[in-house]
């Protein structure tokens, strides 16, 4: 049976990139996201001493979302967020694009990111957990402490807004 430290290291290797991406999407700042992701894994170490779980994916996601919320509620965040927004440049599958295609793709990502940031915080959380992370409506509801109907409503409004905003730009 592997020892606790090996389990922590394995979870960190398997989950760190995903948790960092989630935090970066919700916080819109790489440095803040890295700090929050580290906090999440420190909480993992503390929690592992208290209990064992079959799967830590949902737990880590819930802790990350809550840690991002805590960061956004702090006075430091409100002061810090007055600076210009950072554009998230996520690494997506690359299919040998030309320089022209790369420029258009970058411009499209920036446009999508700008409209995404106009969604409410709850809509951003629900959208990211459902469509980026791939959780079900019920899992997202459990993570956020809302009903599945609320998740569906926030998703509907977010998607409707993004479609309308992006459609107007074409």
Secondary structure by P-SEA (a helix, b strand, c coil): cccaaaaaaaaaaacaaaaaaaaaaaaccaaaaaaaaaaaaaaaaaaaaccccccaaaaaaaaaaaaaaaaaacaaaaaaacccbbbbbcccccccccaaaaaaaaaaaaaaaaaaaaccaaaaaaaaacccccccaaaaaaaacccaaaaaaaaaaaaaaaaaaaaaac
